[in-house]
Amino acid sequence: MSDDVEKINRVAVSLQTLATAIDDYLTTVAGGERQAFVLVVSVDHVQQYVSNASRPDGVGMIEGLLERWKTGRADIPAHYNPDLKGHFR
């Protein structure tokens, strides 16, 4: 097995643990309300994803983001408010 395949597999196996941590963190930040997310990772040009949403809902989230990008809109409303930028780093 090449190093690339081993690396791709290591990342793939770790994604569920990462998803749990992201889910817990976002729930805490959102005051106890669970937030849907999709994380896409590219390892050696192999895209992998993990989500706490159903696949159809995750696809909808990605399509919505791409549509906003295609129309030149900001990713999130906070991008329009320069006073909030320091809070998202």
TIZALO-622733 format. One record per atom (N, C-alpha, C, O): atom name; y, z, x; residue number from 1. Coordinates in nm, 2 decimals, always signed. Atoms other than C-alpha are relative to their C-alpha. Layout:
BEGIN
a = CA; c2 = Y; c3 = Z; c1 = X; k = NUM;
...
END
This chain:
BEGIN
a = N; c2 = -0.12; c3 = +0.00; c1 = +0.09; k = 1;
a = CA; c2 = +0.00; c3 = +0.00; c1 = +0.00; k = 1;
a = C; c2 = +0.12; c3 = +0.00; c1 = +0.09; k = 1;
a = O; c2 = +0.13; c3 = +0.08; c1 = +0.18; k = 1;
a = N; c2 = -0.12; c3 = +0.01; c1 = -0.08; k = 2;
a = CA; c2 = +0.34; c3 = -0.10; c1 = +0.14; k = 2;
a = C; c2 = +0.09; c3 = +0.12; c1 = -0.02; k = 2;
a = O; c2 = +0.08; c3 = +0.19; c1 = -0.12; k = 2;
a = N; c2 = -0.10; c3 = -0.10; c1 = +0.01; k = 3;
a = CA; c2 = +0.62; c3 = +0.15; c1 = +0.20; k = 3;
a = C; c2 = +0.08; c3 = -0.02; c1 = -0.13; k = 3;
a = O; c2 = +0.11; c3 = +0.08; c1 = -0.20; k = 3;
a = N; c2 = -0.09; c3 = +0.02; c1 = +0.12; k = 4;
a = CA; c2 = +0.82; c3 = -0.02; c1 = -0.08; k = 4;
a = C; c2 = -0.07; c3 = +0.04; c1 = -0.13; k = 4;
a = O; c2 = -0.01; c3 = +0.10; c1 = -0.21; k = 4;
a = N; c2 = +0.08; c3 = -0.04; c1 = +0.12; k = 5;
a = CA; c2 = +0.54; c3 = +0.02; c1 = -0.34; k = 5;
a = C; c2 = -0.01; c3 = +0.15; c1 = -0.01; k = 5;
a = O; c2 = +0.00; c3 = +0.21; c1 = -0.12; k = 5;
a = N; c2 = +0.01; c3 = -0.14; c1 = +0.00; k = 6;
a = CA; c2 = +0.50; c3 = +0.38; c1 = -0.24; k = 6;
a = C; c2 = +0.13; c3 = +0.06; c1 = -0.04; k = 6;
a = O; c2 = +0.13; c3 = +0.16; c1 = -0.12; k = 6;
a = N; c2 = -0.13; c3 = -0.05; c1 = +0.04; k = 7;
a = CA; c2 = +0.87; c3 = +0.44; c1 = -0.27; k = 7;
a = C; c2 = +0.03; c3 = -0.02; c1 = -0.15; k = 7;
a = O; c2 = +0.07; c3 = +0.07; c1 = -0.22; k = 7;
a = N; c2 = -0.02; c3 = +0.03; c1 = +0.14; k = 8;
a = CA; c2 = +0.89; c3 = +0.27; c1 = -0.61; k = 8;
a = C; c2 = -0.09; c3 = +0.10; c1 = -0.08; k = 8;
a = O; c2 = -0.04; c3 = +0.15; c1 = -0.18; k = 8;
a = N; c2 = +0.08; c3 = -0.09; c1 = +0.08; k = 9;
a = CA; c2 = +0.60; c3 = +0.48; c1 = -0.73; k = 9;
a = C; c2 = +0.05; c3 = +0.15; c1 = +0.01; k = 9;
a = O; c2 = +0.04; c3 = +0.22; c1 = -0.09; k = 9;
a = N; c2 = -0.06; c3 = -0.14; c1 = -0.02; k = 10;
a = CA; c2 = +0.75; c3 = +0.81; c1 = -0.59; k = 10;
a = C; c2 = +0.12; c3 = +0.02; c1 = -0.10; k = 10;
a = O; c2 = +0.13; c3 = +0.12; c1 = -0.17; k = 10;
a = N; c2 = -0.12; c3 = -0.01; c1 = +0.09; k = 11;
a = CA; c2 = +1.07; c3 = +0.74; c1 = -0.78; k = 11;
a = C; c2 = -0.05; c3 = +0.00; c1 = -0.15; k = 11;
a = O; c2 = +0.00; c3 = +0.08; c1 = -0.23; k = 11;
a = N; c2 = +0.05; c3 = +0.01; c1 = +0.14; k = 12;
a = CA; c2 = +0.88; c3 = +0.64; c1 = -1.10; k = 12;
a = C; c2 = -0.05; c3 = +0.13; c1 = -0.05; k = 12;
a = O; c2 = -0.03; c3 = +0.17; c1 = -0.16; k = 12;
a = N; c2 = +0.07; c3 = -0.13; c1 = +0.04; k = 13;
a = CA; c2 = +0.68; c3 = +0.96; c1 = -1.10; k = 13;
a = C; c2 = +0.11; c3 = +0.11; c1 = -0.01; k = 13;
a = O; c2 = +0.09; c3 = +0.20; c1 = -0.10; k = 13;
a = N; c2 = -0.10; c3 = -0.11; c1 = +0.00; k = 14;
a = CA; c2 = +1.00; c3 = +1.17; c1 = -1.04; k = 14;
a = C; c2 = +0.09; c3 = -0.01; c1 = -0.12; k = 14;
a = O; c2 = +0.16; c3 = +0.08; c1 = -0.16; k = 14;
a = N; c2 = -0.10; c3 = +0.02; c1 = +0.10; k = 15;
a = CA; c2 = +1.19; c3 = +1.02; c1 = -1.33; k = 15;
a = C; c2 = -0.01; c3 = +0.09; c1 = -0.12; k = 15;
a = O; c2 = +0.09; c3 = +0.13; c1 = -0.18; k = 15;
a = N; c2 = +0.01; c3 = -0.09; c1 = +0.12; k = 16;
a = CA; c2 = +1.05; c3 = +1.24; c1 = -1.61; k = 16;
a = C; c2 = +0.05; c3 = +0.14; c1 = +0.03; k = 16;
a = O; c2 = +0.11; c3 = +0.20; c1 = -0.05; k = 16;
a = N; c2 = -0.06; c3 = -0.12; c1 = -0.04; k = 17;
a = CA; c2 = +1.14; c3 = +1.55; c1 = -1.41; k = 17;
a = C; c2 = +0.15; c3 = +0.00; c1 = +0.00; k = 17;
a = O; c2 = +0.22; c3 = +0.09; c1 = -0.05; k = 17;
a = N; c2 = -0.15; c3 = +0.03; c1 = +0.00; k = 18;
a = CA; c2 = +1.49; c3 = +1.41; c1 = -1.36; k = 18;
a = C; c2 = +0.05; c3 = +0.00; c1 = -0.14; k = 18;
a = O; c2 = +0.16; c3 = +0.05; c1 = -0.17; k = 18;
a = N; c2 = -0.04; c3 = +0.01; c1 = +0.14; k = 19;
a = CA; c2 = +1.51; c3 = +1.33; c1 = -1.73; k = 19;
a = C; c2 = +0.01; c3 = +0.13; c1 = -0.07; k = 19;
a = O; c2 = +0.11; c3 = +0.16; c1 = -0.14; k = 19;
a = N; c2 = +0.00; c3 = -0.13; c1 = +0.06; k = 20;
a = CA; c2 = +1.43; c3 = +1.68; c1 = -1.83; k = 20;
a = C; c2 = +0.13; c3 = +0.08; c1 = +0.05; k = 20;
a = O; c2 = +0.19; c3 = +0.15; c1 = -0.03; k = 20;
a = N; c2 = -0.12; c3 = -0.06; c1 = -0.05; k = 21;
a = CA; c2 = +1.71; c3 = +1.81; c1 = -1.60; k = 21;
a = C; c2 = +0.12; c3 = -0.05; c1 = -0.06; k = 21;
a = O; c2 = +0.22; c3 = +0.02; c1 = -0.09; k = 21;
a = N; c2 = -0.12; c3 = +0.07; c1 = +0.06; k = 22;
a = CA; c2 = +1.96; c3 = +1.56; c1 = -1.73; k = 22;
a = C; c2 = +0.01; c3 = +0.05; c1 = -0.15; k = 22;
a = O; c2 = +0.12; c3 = +0.08; c1 = -0.19; k = 22;
a = N; c2 = -0.01; c3 = -0.04; c1 = +0.14; k = 23;
a = CA; c2 = +1.87; c3 = +1.65; c1 = -2.09; k = 23;
a = C; c2 = +0.05; c3 = +0.14; c1 = -0.01; k = 23;
a = O; c2 = +0.13; c3 = +0.17; c1 = -0.10; k = 23;
a = N; c2 = -0.05; c3 = -0.14; c1 = +0.01; k = 24;
a = CA; c2 = +1.91; c3 = +2.02; c1 = -2.03; k = 24;
a = C; c2 = +0.15; c3 = +0.01; c1 = +0.04; k = 24;
a = O; c2 = +0.22; c3 = +0.08; c1 = -0.03; k = 24;
a = N; c2 = -0.14; c3 = -0.01; c1 = -0.04; k = 25;
a = CA; c2 = +2.24; c3 = +1.97; c1 = -1.85; k = 25;
a = C; c2 = +0.09; c3 = -0.05; c1 = -0.10; k = 25;
a = O; c2 = +0.19; c3 = +0.01; c1 = -0.14; k = 25;
a = N; c2 = -0.09; c3 = +0.06; c1 = +0.10; k = 26;
a = CA; c2 = +2.39; c3 = +1.74; c1 = -2.11; k = 26;
a = C; c2 = +0.01; c3 = +0.09; c1 = -0.12; k = 26;
a = O; c2 = +0.11; c3 = +0.10; c1 = -0.19; k = 26;
a = N; c2 = +0.00; c3 = -0.08; c1 = +0.12; k = 27;
a = CA; c2 = +2.28; c3 = +1.97; c1 = -2.39; k = 27;
a = C; c2 = +0.09; c3 = +0.12; c1 = +0.03; k = 27;
a = O; c2 = +0.16; c3 = +0.17; c1 = -0.06; k = 27;
a = N; c2 = -0.08; c3 = -0.11; c1 = -0.03; k = 28;
a = CA; c2 = +2.45; c3 = +2.26; c1 = -2.21; k = 28;
a = C; c2 = +0.15; c3 = -0.03; c1 = -0.01; k = 28;
a = O; c2 = +0.23; c3 = +0.03; c1 = -0.07; k = 28;
a = N; c2 = -0.14; c3 = +0.04; c1 = +0.00; k = 29;
a = CA; c2 = +2.77; c3 = +2.07; c1 = -2.15; k = 29;
a = C; c2 = +0.05; c3 = -0.03; c1 = -0.14; k = 29;
a = O; c2 = +0.17; c3 = -0.01; c1 = -0.17; k = 29;
a = N; c2 = -0.04; c3 = +0.04; c1 = +0.14; k = 30;
a = CA; c2 = +2.78; c3 = +1.95; c1 = -2.51; k = 30;
a = C; c2 = -0.01; c3 = +0.12; c1 = -0.10; k = 30;
a = O; c2 = -0.01; c3 = +0.10; c1 = -0.22; k = 30;
a = N; c2 = +0.00; c3 = -0.12; c1 = +0.09; k = 31;
a = CA; c2 = +2.76; c3 = +2.31; c1 = -2.64; k = 31;
a = C; c2 = -0.12; c3 = +0.02; c1 = -0.08; k = 31;
a = O; c2 = -0.12; c3 = +0.07; c1 = -0.19; k = 31;
a = N; c2 = +0.12; c3 = -0.02; c1 = +0.07; k = 32;
a = CA; c2 = +2.40; c3 = +2.31; c1 = -2.73; k = 32;
a = C; c2 = -0.05; c3 = -0.12; c1 = -0.08; k = 32;
a = O; c2 = -0.16; c3 = -0.12; c1 = -0.13; k = 32;
a = N; c2 = +0.04; c3 = +0.12; c1 = +0.08; k = 33;
a = CA; c2 = +2.39; c3 = +1.97; c1 = -2.90; k = 33;
a = C; c2 = -0.06; c3 = -0.10; c1 = +0.10; k = 33;
a = O; c2 = +0.00; c3 = -0.15; c1 = +0.19; k = 33;
a = N; c2 = +0.07; c3 = +0.09; c1 = -0.08; k = 34;
a = CA; c2 = +2.14; c3 = +1.73; c1 = -2.75; k = 34;
a = C; c2 = +0.06; c3 = -0.14; c1 = -0.01; k = 34;
a = O; c2 = +0.10; c3 = -0.19; c1 = -0.11; k = 34;
a = N; c2 = -0.06; c3 = +0.13; c1 = -0.01; k = 35;
a = CA; c2 = +2.28; c3 = +1.40; c1 = -2.63; k = 35;
a = C; c2 = -0.10; c3 = -0.11; c1 = +0.05; k = 35;
a = O; c2 = -0.17; c3 = -0.08; c1 = +0.14; k = 35;
a = N; c2 = +0.09; c3 = +0.11; c1 = -0.04; k = 36;
a = CA; c2 = +2.09; c3 = +1.07; c1 = -2.60; k = 36;
a = C; c2 = +0.06; c3 = -0.06; c1 = +0.13; k = 36;
a = O; c2 = +0.18; c3 = -0.07; c1 = +0.15; k = 36;
a = N; c2 = -0.04; c3 = +0.07; c1 = -0.12; k = 37;
a = CA; c2 = +2.09; c3 = +0.91; c1 = -2.26; k = 37;
a = C; c2 = -0.11; c3 = -0.10; c1 = +0.05; k = 37;
a = O; c2 = -0.22; c3 = -0.09; c1 = +0.01; k = 37;
a = N; c2 = +0.09; c3 = +0.10; c1 = -0.07; k = 38;
a = CA; c2 = +1.94; c3 = +0.62; c1 = -2.06; k = 38;
a = C; c2 = +0.04; c3 = +0.00; c1 = +0.14; k = 38;
a = O; c2 = +0.16; c3 = -0.02; c1 = +0.17; k = 38;
a = N; c2 = -0.03; c3 = +0.01; c1 = -0.15; k = 39;
a = CA; c2 = +1.92; c3 = +0.62; c1 = -1.68; k = 39;
a = C; c2 = -0.08; c3 = -0.11; c1 = +0.05; k = 39;
a = O; c2 = -0.20; c3 = -0.12; c1 = +0.03; k = 39;
a = N; c2 = +0.07; c3 = +0.11; c1 = -0.06; k = 40;
a = CA; c2 = +1.84; c3 = +0.30; c1 = -1.51; k = 40;
a = C; c2 = +0.01; c3 = +0.01; c1 = +0.15; k = 40;
a = O; c2 = +0.12; c3 = +0.03; c1 = +0.21; k = 40;
a = N; c2 = +0.01; c3 = -0.01; c1 = -0.15; k = 41;
a = CA; c2 = +1.73; c3 = +0.31; c1 = -1.14; k = 41;
a = C; c2 = -0.06; c3 = -0.13; c1 = +0.05; k = 41;
a = O; c2 = -0.15; c3 = -0.18; c1 = +0.00; k = 41;
a = N; c2 = +0.05; c3 = +0.11; c1 = -0.07; k = 42;
a = CA; c2 = +1.68; c3 = +0.02; c1 = -0.91; k = 42;
a = C; c2 = -0.05; c3 = +0.04; c1 = +0.14; k = 42;
a = O; c2 = +0.02; c3 = +0.08; c1 = +0.22; k = 42;
a = N; c2 = +0.06; c3 = -0.03; c1 = -0.12; k = 43;
a = CA; c2 = +1.44; c3 = +0.07; c1 = -0.63; k = 43;
a = C; c2 = -0.06; c3 = -0.13; c1 = +0.06; k = 43;
a = O; c2 = -0.16; c3 = -0.18; c1 = +0.00; k = 43;
a = N; c2 = +0.05; c3 = +0.13; c1 = -0.06; k = 44;
a = CA; c2 = +1.39; c3 = -0.23; c1 = -0.40; k = 44;
a = C; c2 = +0.00; c3 = -0.11; c1 = -0.10; k = 44;
a = O; c2 = -0.10; c3 = -0.19; c1 = -0.11; k = 44;
a = N; c2 = -0.01; c3 = +0.11; c1 = +0.10; k = 45;
a = CA; c2 = +1.50; c3 = -0.46; c1 = -0.69; k = 45;
a = C; c2 = -0.10; c3 = +0.01; c1 = -0.11; k = 45;
a = O; c2 = -0.12; c3 = -0.09; c1 = -0.18; k = 45;
a = N; c2 = +0.09; c3 = -0.02; c1 = +0.11; k = 46;
a = CA; c2 = +1.25; c3 = -0.31; c1 = -0.93; k = 46;
a = C; c2 = +0.07; c3 = +0.11; c1 = -0.09; k = 46;
a = O; c2 = +0.09; c3 = +0.22; c1 = -0.05; k = 46;
a = N; c2 = -0.08; c3 = -0.09; c1 = +0.09; k = 47;
a = CA; c2 = +1.44; c3 = -0.16; c1 = -1.23; k = 47;
a = C; c2 = -0.10; c3 = +0.09; c1 = -0.07; k = 47;
a = O; c2 = -0.20; c3 = +0.04; c1 = -0.12; k = 47;
a = N; c2 = +0.07; c3 = -0.10; c1 = +0.08; k = 48;
a = CA; c2 = +1.30; c3 = +0.15; c1 = -1.39; k = 48;
a = C; c2 = +0.10; c3 = +0.08; c1 = -0.08; k = 48;
a = O; c2 = +0.21; c3 = +0.09; c1 = -0.05; k = 48;
a = N; c2 = -0.09; c3 = -0.08; c1 = +0.08; k = 49;
a = CA; c2 = +1.44; c3 = +0.36; c1 = -1.66; k = 49;
a = C; c2 = -0.08; c3 = +0.12; c1 = -0.06; k = 49;
a = O; c2 = -0.20; c3 = +0.13; c1 = -0.06; k = 49;
a = N; c2 = +0.06; c3 = -0.12; c1 = +0.07; k = 50;
a = CA; c2 = +1.39; c3 = +0.70; c1 = -1.83; k = 50;
a = C; c2 = +0.11; c3 = +0.03; c1 = -0.10; k = 50;
a = O; c2 = +0.23; c3 = +0.01; c1 = -0.08; k = 50;
a = N; c2 = -0.09; c3 = -0.03; c1 = +0.11; k = 51;
a = CA; c2 = +1.55; c3 = +0.82; c1 = -2.15; k = 51;
a = C; c2 = -0.06; c3 = +0.11; c1 = -0.08; k = 51;
a = O; c2 = -0.18; c3 = +0.13; c1 = -0.08; k = 51;
a = N; c2 = +0.05; c3 = -0.10; c1 = +0.10; k = 52;
a = CA; c2 = +1.53; c3 = +1.09; c1 = -2.41; k = 52;
a = C; c2 = +0.01; c3 = -0.06; c1 = -0.14; k = 52;
a = O; c2 = +0.00; c3 = +0.01; c1 = -0.24; k = 52;
a = N; c2 = -0.01; c3 = +0.07; c1 = +0.13; k = 53;
a = CA; c2 = +1.59; c3 = +0.83; c1 = -2.68; k = 53;
a = C; c2 = -0.12; c3 = -0.09; c1 = -0.02; k = 53;
a = O; c2 = -0.19; c3 = -0.12; c1 = +0.08; k = 53;
a = N; c2 = +0.10; c3 = +0.10; c1 = +0.02; k = 54;
a = CA; c2 = +1.34; c3 = +0.60; c1 = -2.84; k = 54;
a = C; c2 = +0.04; c3 = -0.13; c1 = +0.07; k = 54;
a = O; c2 = +0.15; c3 = -0.16; c1 = +0.10; k = 54;
a = N; c2 = -0.03; c3 = +0.13; c1 = -0.07; k = 55;
a = CA; c2 = +1.31; c3 = +0.26; c1 = -2.68; k = 55;
a = C; c2 = +0.10; c3 = -0.08; c1 = -0.08; k = 55;
a = O; c2 = +0.19; c3 = -0.13; c1 = -0.02; k = 55;
a = N; c2 = -0.10; c3 = +0.08; c1 = +0.07; k = 56;
a = CA; c2 = +1.49; c3 = +0.08; c1 = -2.96; k = 56;
a = C; c2 = +0.14; c3 = +0.06; c1 = +0.00; k = 56;
a = O; c2 = +0.24; c3 = -0.01; c1 = +0.02; k = 56;
a = N; c2 = -0.13; c3 = -0.07; c1 = -0.01; k = 57;
a = CA; c2 = +1.77; c3 = +0.34; c1 = -2.95; k = 57;
a = C; c2 = +0.06; c3 = -0.02; c1 = +0.14; k = 57;
a = O; c2 = +0.18; c3 = -0.04; c1 = +0.16; k = 57;
a = N; c2 = -0.05; c3 = +0.02; c1 = -0.14; k = 58;
a = CA; c2 = +1.79; c3 = +0.31; c1 = -2.57; k = 58;
a = C; c2 = +0.05; c3 = -0.14; c1 = +0.02; k = 58;
a = O; c2 = +0.15; c3 = -0.16; c1 = +0.09; k = 58;
a = N; c2 = -0.04; c3 = +0.14; c1 = -0.01; k = 59;
a = CA; c2 = +1.81; c3 = -0.07; c1 = -2.59; k = 59;
a = C; c2 = +0.14; c3 = -0.01; c1 = -0.07; k = 59;
a = O; c2 = +0.22; c3 = -0.08; c1 = -0.01; k = 59;
a = N; c2 = -0.13; c3 = +0.01; c1 = +0.07; k = 60;
a = CA; c2 = +2.09; c3 = -0.03; c1 = -2.84; k = 60;
a = C; c2 = +0.12; c3 = +0.07; c1 = +0.08; k = 60;
a = O; c2 = +0.23; c3 = +0.01; c1 = +0.08; k = 60;
a = N; c2 = -0.10; c3 = -0.07; c1 = -0.08; k = 61;
a = CA; c2 = +2.28; c3 = +0.21; c1 = -2.61; k = 61;
a = C; c2 = +0.04; c3 = -0.09; c1 = +0.12; k = 61;
a = O; c2 = +0.15; c3 = -0.11; c1 = +0.15; k = 61;
a = N; c2 = -0.03; c3 = +0.09; c1 = -0.11; k = 62;
a = CA; c2 = +2.25; c3 = -0.04; c1 = -2.32; k = 62;
a = C; c2 = +0.07; c3 = -0.12; c1 = -0.05; k = 62;
a = O; c2 = +0.17; c3 = -0.16; c1 = +0.02; k = 62;
a = N; c2 = -0.07; c3 = +0.11; c1 = +0.05; k = 63;
a = CA; c2 = +2.35; c3 = -0.33; c1 = -2.53; k = 63;
a = C; c2 = +0.14; c3 = +0.03; c1 = -0.04; k = 63;
a = O; c2 = +0.24; c3 = -0.05; c1 = -0.01; k = 63;
a = N; c2 = -0.13; c3 = -0.04; c1 = +0.03; k = 64;
a = CA; c2 = +2.65; c3 = -0.14; c1 = -2.66; k = 64;
a = C; c2 = +0.09; c3 = +0.02; c1 = +0.13; k = 64;
a = O; c2 = +0.21; c3 = -0.02; c1 = +0.12; k = 64;
a = N; c2 = -0.08; c3 = -0.01; c1 = -0.13; k = 65;
a = CA; c2 = +2.76; c3 = -0.06; c1 = -2.30; k = 65;
a = C; c2 = +0.03; c3 = -0.13; c1 = +0.05; k = 65;
a = O; c2 = +0.14; c3 = -0.16; c1 = +0.09; k = 65;
a = N; c2 = -0.03; c3 = +0.14; c1 = -0.05; k = 66;
a = CA; c2 = +2.72; c3 = -0.42; c1 = -2.19; k = 66;
a = C; c2 = +0.10; c3 = -0.07; c1 = -0.08; k = 66;
a = O; c2 = +0.19; c3 = -0.14; c1 = -0.03; k = 66;
a = N; c2 = -0.10; c3 = +0.07; c1 = +0.09; k = 67;
a = CA; c2 = +2.92; c3 = -0.54; c1 = -2.49; k = 67;
a = C; c2 = +0.14; c3 = +0.06; c1 = +0.03; k = 67;
a = O; c2 = +0.24; c3 = -0.02; c1 = +0.04; k = 67;
a = N; c2 = -0.13; c3 = -0.05; c1 = -0.04; k = 68;
a = CA; c2 = +3.20; c3 = -0.30; c1 = -2.40; k = 68;
a = C; c2 = +0.05; c3 = -0.05; c1 = +0.14; k = 68;
a = O; c2 = +0.17; c3 = -0.08; c1 = +0.15; k = 68;
a = N; c2 = -0.03; c3 = +0.06; c1 = -0.13; k = 69;
a = CA; c2 = +3.19; c3 = -0.42; c1 = -2.04; k = 69;
a = C; c2 = +0.05; c3 = -0.14; c1 = -0.01; k = 69;
a = O; c2 = +0.15; c3 = -0.18; c1 = +0.05; k = 69;
a = N; c2 = -0.03; c3 = +0.14; c1 = +0.02; k = 70;
a = CA; c2 = +3.20; c3 = -0.78; c1 = -2.15; k = 70;
a = C; c2 = +0.14; c3 = -0.02; c1 = -0.06; k = 70;
a = O; c2 = +0.21; c3 = -0.12; c1 = -0.04; k = 70;
a = N; c2 = -0.13; c3 = +0.01; c1 = +0.07; k = 71;
a = CA; c2 = +3.51; c3 = -0.72; c1 = -2.36; k = 71;
a = C; c2 = +0.11; c3 = +0.08; c1 = +0.08; k = 71;
a = O; c2 = +0.23; c3 = +0.09; c1 = +0.03; k = 71;
a = N; c2 = -0.10; c3 = -0.07; c1 = -0.08; k = 72;
a = CA; c2 = +3.68; c3 = -0.52; c1 = -2.08; k = 72;
a = C; c2 = +0.04; c3 = +0.14; c1 = -0.04; k = 72;
a = O; c2 = +0.14; c3 = +0.19; c1 = +0.01; k = 72;
a = N; c2 = -0.03; c3 = -0.13; c1 = +0.05; k = 73;
a = CA; c2 = +3.68; c3 = -0.19; c1 = -2.26; k = 73;
a = C; c2 = -0.06; c3 = +0.11; c1 = +0.10; k = 73;
a = O; c2 = -0.15; c3 = +0.08; c1 = +0.17; k = 73;
a = N; c2 = +0.05; c3 = -0.11; c1 = -0.09; k = 74;
a = CA; c2 = +3.64; c3 = +0.14; c1 = -2.07; k = 74;
a = C; c2 = -0.14; c3 = +0.05; c1 = -0.04; k = 74;
a = O; c2 = -0.17; c3 = +0.04; c1 = -0.16; k = 74;
a = N; c2 = +0.13; c3 = -0.06; c1 = +0.03; k = 75;
a = CA; c2 = +3.30; c3 = +0.30; c1 = -2.05; k = 75;
a = C; c2 = +0.00; c3 = +0.11; c1 = -0.10; k = 75;
a = O; c2 = -0.07; c3 = +0.12; c1 = -0.19; k = 75;
a = N; c2 = -0.01; c3 = -0.12; c1 = +0.08; k = 76;
a = CA; c2 = +3.41; c3 = +0.62; c1 = -2.20; k = 76;
a = C; c2 = +0.15; c3 = +0.03; c1 = -0.03; k = 76;
a = O; c2 = +0.23; c3 = -0.01; c1 = +0.05; k = 76;
a = N; c2 = -0.14; c3 = -0.02; c1 = +0.03; k = 77;
a = CA; c2 = +3.73; c3 = +0.73; c1 = -2.38; k = 77;
a = C; c2 = +0.08; c3 = +0.07; c1 = +0.11; k = 77;
a = O; c2 = +0.20; c3 = +0.05; c1 = +0.12; k = 77;
a = N; c2 = -0.06; c3 = -0.08; c1 = -0.11; k = 78;
a = CA; c2 = +3.81; c3 = +0.97; c1 = -2.09; k = 78;
a = C; c2 = +0.06; c3 = -0.09; c1 = +0.10; k = 78;
a = O; c2 = +0.16; c3 = -0.05; c1 = +0.17; k = 78;
a = N; c2 = -0.05; c3 = +0.10; c1 = -0.10; k = 79;
a = CA; c2 = +3.87; c3 = +0.66; c1 = -1.87; k = 79;
a = C; c2 = +0.15; c3 = -0.04; c1 = -0.04; k = 79;
a = O; c2 = +0.22; c3 = -0.08; c1 = +0.05; k = 79;
a = N; c2 = -0.14; c3 = +0.04; c1 = +0.04; k = 80;
a = CA; c2 = +4.19; c3 = +0.60; c1 = -2.07; k = 80;
a = C; c2 = +0.10; c3 = +0.12; c1 = +0.02; k = 80;
a = O; c2 = +0.22; c3 = +0.10; c1 = +0.01; k = 80;
a = N; c2 = -0.08; c3 = -0.12; c1 = -0.02; k = 81;
a = CA; c2 = +4.32; c3 = +0.96; c1 = -2.00; k = 81;
a = C; c2 = +0.00; c3 = +0.04; c1 = +0.15; k = 81;
a = O; c2 = -0.10; c3 = +0.11; c1 = +0.19; k = 81;
a = N; c2 = +0.00; c3 = -0.04; c1 = -0.15; k = 82;
a = CA; c2 = +4.42; c3 = +1.00; c1 = -1.63; k = 82;
a = C; c2 = +0.00; c3 = +0.15; c1 = +0.02; k = 82;
a = O; c2 = -0.04; c3 = +0.19; c1 = +0.13; k = 82;
a = N; c2 = +0.00; c3 = -0.15; c1 = -0.02; k = 83;
a = CA; c2 = +4.46; c3 = +1.38; c1 = -1.69; k = 83;
a = C; c2 = -0.14; c3 = +0.05; c1 = +0.01; k = 83;
a = O; c2 = -0.16; c3 = +0.16; c1 = +0.06; k = 83;
a = N; c2 = +0.14; c3 = -0.05; c1 = +0.01; k = 84;
a = CA; c2 = +4.08; c3 = +1.41; c1 = -1.74; k = 84;
a = C; c2 = -0.08; c3 = -0.04; c1 = +0.12; k = 84;
a = O; c2 = -0.19; c3 = +0.01; c1 = +0.13; k = 84;
a = N; c2 = +0.08; c3 = +0.06; c1 = -0.10; k = 85;
a = CA; c2 = +3.96; c3 = +1.21; c1 = -1.44; k = 85;
a = C; c2 = -0.06; c3 = +0.11; c1 = +0.10; k = 85;
a = O; c2 = -0.17; c3 = +0.10; c1 = +0.14; k = 85;
a = N; c2 = +0.05; c3 = -0.10; c1 = -0.10; k = 86;
a = CA; c2 = +3.93; c3 = +1.52; c1 = -1.21; k = 86;
a = C; c2 = -0.11; c3 = +0.08; c1 = -0.06; k = 86;
a = O; c2 = -0.18; c3 = +0.15; c1 = +0.02; k = 86;
a = N; c2 = +0.10; c3 = -0.08; c1 = +0.06; k = 87;
a = CA; c2 = +3.70; c3 = +1.69; c1 = -1.46; k = 87;
a = C; c2 = -0.13; c3 = -0.07; c1 = -0.01; k = 87;
a = O; c2 = -0.23; c3 = +0.00; c1 = -0.05; k = 87;
a = N; c2 = +0.13; c3 = +0.08; c1 = +0.01; k = 88;
a = CA; c2 = +3.43; c3 = +1.42; c1 = -1.44; k = 88;
a = C; c2 = -0.06; c3 = -0.03; c1 = +0.13; k = 88;
a = O; c2 = -0.15; c3 = -0.11; c1 = +0.14; k = 88;
a = N; c2 = +0.06; c3 = +0.03; c1 = -0.13; k = 89;
a = CA; c2 = +3.35; c3 = +1.42; c1 = -1.07; k = 89;
a = C; c2 = -0.11; c3 = +0.09; c1 = +0.03; k = 89;
a = O; c2 = -0.17; c3 = +0.08; c1 = +0.14; k = 89;
END
